[in-house]
């Protein structure tokens, strides 16, 4: 498919993608380096017949559009493809085209509930070996259910937001001390966004998941490993996770991702019936972690890539996670977000967290400015990038999400 809007070579926001975002209190769709003002298109009648709820694109979140369901999502998408590939309407539709760089992107949805999962066999095994050396890396339930926990929706932050270093209680040299985290980490994740919710008491059958999931985004679930280590037994993550979670600005629809759905790895032992489906809910995604220190930025040194990892071998799929999330009768709502958990691969350069990349500090990372990293320093900027598909000619982009570490507001003198 070709568009009358120029799409630079290598740009992942093609006519086959058309991800949704929110900026300046209204909805946009990205194509190339431009964005289409959906509210303006709707006001001028270009989206008539697609049955999108009146005024849903003139709101600071996409929730009402997501609630409208797959038939409306597809109709709007098809209409956009028609408009953007028809040069006869270029001049008139072009009135609603703006450069992406002119937009102040916001969170694309109002998230009522946020769940973080633990889907990567390689990540779970690595952490098991780090935290339980000499023991079985995986706990008995890990291969039976998609282990997850509820996070804080209130501390989800948009692309580019600063990340103040969190403070809390840590065990240092056998003593419990309060202070800023010294083991601040990243978690490279993929987020899945609910479109149509379900009613309480009515679980989502795994065969119906496609009716409920709208799209995905990139997620960095920042983690304070020292705070987490002191607090997580017996109830799990709390302050070590809840201070900030960065979410990328553009939602890539599952309809656009259809060509990149693949069979996930075989699960052993076989999982429960409610988690079993023959549909290919694995995803051929490719993800990267980039870091630029404050000194690197000051001296014009480009960011360095710390990790490149694929998503295709994730043990638990988004379909299984949504089915499990609701099997007890829990409800979901439009805009709810559940994340994959850290994405890691089998090789040392395919790890989605610093605790794995440096093996808890035993193997620090050398940076071009002469410094090293075991965990994050103030001024470090982390950017996650991603795309779907192995062939550069047909792949589509997931965009990126970044955040910069700032000093703790609890430090002395602040």
N, C-alpha and C positions, 0 to 999 in steps of 0.2 A: 504494500500500500504506500502511496505517495501523497504528501501533503503540500499545499501551497505555502505553508510556513516552513522556512528553512530549518533543517535539522542538522547541526554540525556532525561531522563524522565522529563516530564513537560515542555520541550522546545517547543515553539510554531511554530518554523520554520521547519515544517514537510514536507514530500513529497507532501502533499496535499496543501501546502501553496506556497512555492517557490517565495518569494517576490524579487523585483528588486531594486538594489541600484547602486551607482556610487562611486568608490574610485580610487585614483591614476590615474585619467583621463580615466577610462574605466568602463564598466558595469559588475556587478556581480549579481548572484542569491544566496540567503542565504538558507542553509539547515543545521539543527542542529547548531553547533558552527562553521561551515565551510562556505566557499563561493566559488562559481564556477565562474571562469574567462570566461565570455562569449566571449570576443574577442579572447582568446586563443582557445576556442572550435571551433569558426567559422573559424579561420585560419587553423585549422587541419581538417576541413571538416565535423565535427560532426553535424553541423546544416544545412548541405546541404539539400535542398528540403523544408525547412521551409519558404523560400522566404523573410527572413529578409533583409532589404536594406544593400548592401555591405558596410562594415566598420562601421555600426551604433553602434556596441558595443565597438568600439575603440575610442569613443568620450567622453568628460567630462559631457555629459548629455544624457538622454534617449529620447530626443524629436523626433529624426528621427524614432526611433523604434515605439514610440507611434503613430506617424502620419501614420504608415503603416496599421493600422486598425485591427479589431478583428480577421479576418481570420489568419493573420500573428501572432498575439499574441497567439492565440490558438495553432497554429502549432508549435511555438517555445516551448510553455509550454508542449505540448504533447511529443515533442522530448526529452525535459529534463527529464520528468517522465520516459520515456523508458530507457534513458541512466543511470539514477541514480537508477533504479531498476534492472538493468541487471549486475549481478556480473561478467559476462564474459568480460565486457569492463572496469571493475573497475581500473585495473592497468593503462590503457592508458588514460582514462578520468581523473583518479586521478592526472595526471600530471598538471591539471588545477585547482586543489583544494588547497585553502589556508585557514589558520585560520582567522576567522573574526577579531580577536583581532590584527592581523597584518595590518589591513587596516585603512587608514585615510579616513573616510566617508565624502562625500560632499553632497550638495543638489542634489537629484536624477534627477531633471529636471531644465532647464532654464525657469523660470516663467516670462511670458510676462505681465500677468495681475493677480492680486490677489483681490478676493472679500471676505468679511467677512459677514456672514449671522447672523440671530437672530432667531434660529429655535426652541429653547426650551421653551415650555409654562411655565414651572416651573421657569426658569431663568428670563424670561421676566416679569412674575408676581412678583417675588421677587424684582427685580429692580424697578418695578412700585410702589410697596409698600414702598420701601426705599426712592425713589425720589419724590413720589407724595402721601404722607400719607393722608389717608382719602378720596382719589379720586379713580377713576377706575384704576386698575393697568395696564390694557392693553389699548393702544391707539386704535381708531376705525379701523385702517387699518391692525392691527396685524394678525387677523384671515382671512384676505382677500388675502394678498400677502406675500411671503417670504421676509420680510424686510431685506435689505442688504445695504452695502456701499462698495465703492472701497477703498482698502488699498494700501500700497506701496510695490511693488514687490522688490524694491531695498534694503529693510531692512529685507527680509527673511534671516534667518541664520540657519546653520546646527546644528545638535545635538552637545551638549557640548560647544557651543560658549558662551563666557561671555556676560552678559547683563549690560552695563553701566547704572547707574541710570539716567533717563532723567531729564532735567531741563526745566522750563517754568514758565508761569504766573499762580499763584494760588490766590484764595481769602482766606485770613487769617485774622480772627477777623475783618471782614468788610473792609480790605485793600487789594488791589491788590499788590502782591509781586512776585518778580522773585526769583527762587531758585530750588534746587533739589526736585523732587517729594517726599513727605512723605507718600503717599498712593499708593505705588507700588504694583500691583496685578498681578495675573495669570488669564488665561482663558483656561480651559480644553476644547479642541475642536477636531473635526475630520475633516481632509482636504480631498477634493475630487479632483482628477487630471484628466483634459481633455486629452483624447488621440487624437481622430480625431476632428478637429475644424469644424466650419461652416462658410459660407460666409456671409459677411455683407448684410443685407437685407433679409436673409433667416433664420428665427428662427428655433431652434431645436424642432420639435414636441415631446411631452412628450413620445409618443410611440416609438420614435427613440433614446431615451437617451442612451440605452444600447449599441448602435453603437458608441457613442461618449465618454463615460466614461471609463477610463483605470483602475483606482484603487484608494486606499485611504492611508492616512498616519495620524499620530498624529500631532496636532498643539497646541502650546502654544502662544496665542496672548496676550503678556504682555501688561498691561494697567496701566497707571498713572491716578488713579481716580481723584486726585485733579486737575491736568491739564485738564483732560477731563471735569470735572464739570464746569470749568470756560469757556471753549471754545465751548461746543457742541451745544448750542442754538444760532442761529436757524439751522445751517447747519450740525451738527453732528460731529462725531469723527474726529480728525486731529492729533495734536501733541501728545495727550494722548495715541495714539495707534500706530503711525507710526515709533516708534524708534526701535522696534525689534519684530519679530515673528519667533519662533523656529519651525522647521519642522523636523520630524523624518526621518531617513536615508533610510528606506526600504518601498517601495510601494507594498502594498498587492493588488493583482488584484481582480477585481470584479468577474472574473471567479472562483478564489479560494473561494470567499465569497458567491457563489451561494447557498450553503446549509444553509447559515445563513441569507438569506433574508426572511423577514416576513411582514405581513400586518401592516402598521402604524396605529396609533390611528384614529378613525373617526373624521372628521373635521366638525365643526358646527360654522357658517352656511356653506352650500356646497360652494366649491370654483368654480372659473370660469372654463369653459370647457377646456381651454388650460392647466390647472393645474390638470386635472382629468385623472386618469388612474386606471385600475383594477390590474395592476402589483404590486407585493409585494416589494415596494422599501424601506420598513423599514429594519433595520439591527439589529441583535441580537449581540450587542457589549457590552463589559464590560470594564470600564475605572477606573483608579486610579490616585490620586495625592499624591506624597510623598515629604517630606521636610526634609532636613538636614541642620542645622545651621553650621556656621563656628566652633563654640565651640563644637558642637556635633562631627563634623569630626575630630577635633583636639584631642578629648578624646576617639575616637573609638566608639562613640555611633551611632548605625545604624539609617538610616532615619526612620521617622514615617509616617504612612499613614493618610492623612488629610481627604480624601474623597474617597468613592467608589460609582460609579453611572453607571446605564445602559443607553444605547442609544436607546433602543427599543421603548420608548414612545416619541421620538422627534416628534413634531407636523408637521414640514415641512421636506420633504424628499429631497435627492440629485437630484432626477429626477425632482421634482417641481422647485427646485432652478435653475437647468440648463435651463429648459423650460422658467422660468420667466426671467432669466438673458438675454436671447436672443429674447424674444417676441417683443421687440421694434426694432429688426433688428440688434442688436449688434452682433459682431462676437467673436468667441473664437478661440484659437490656441492650438496646442499640447503643453502640459506642463502648461497651465493655471490652477490656483488653486482657488477653492472657499471652504471656511471653514464653518463649521456648526454653528459657534457661540458657546458660553459657553453651555456645557452640564450639566444640573442640574436635579435632581429628586425631588420627593415630600417631602422627609424627610430631616431633618437638616444635616445628615451625607452624603447626596447625592448632595452636591453643588459643582460646578466646579470653584468657584472663592472665594477669601478671603473675599470680601465685603459681600458675602452671608453667608459664613461659620461663620464669626464673627459678622454678622449683623451690618456692618459699624463700627466695633470696640466696640460695646456694649458687646460682648461676646468673649474676647480674647482667643486664643488657648494657652494652657500650653504645653511647650516643655520639653523633658527629661533633658536639661541642666539647667533648672530653669528659663529660660526666657519665655516671652509670645510674641505672634504675633497677631496684628490686620492686619498689612500689612507687606510686606517683608523688611528685614534688609539686609545691605551689608553683603556679605559672604553666604547668604542663597542659597542653591542649591535645585532647584525644578526638579523633574522627573515625567513625565507622562508615564503611562504604560497602555497597553490595549490588548485585545484579543477578538476573535469572538467565540461565542458558550458557552453554560452553562456546557456541559459535558467535564471534563478534558481529557477524552480519545479521543475526536474528535476535540476539539477546536484548532484554529490556532491563532498564535500570530500576533499582530500589532507592536511588538517591543516597543521601548521607545524613549523619547526625553527629554533632560535635558538642563538646563542652570543655571549659577551662577551669582548672582547680584554682581556687583562691584561698587565702589564709583563713583559719578558723576564727569566727567571731568570738570564741571563748578563750583565745590566746591572751596571755597577760598584756595589759596595756591597751586592749582593744575594747 
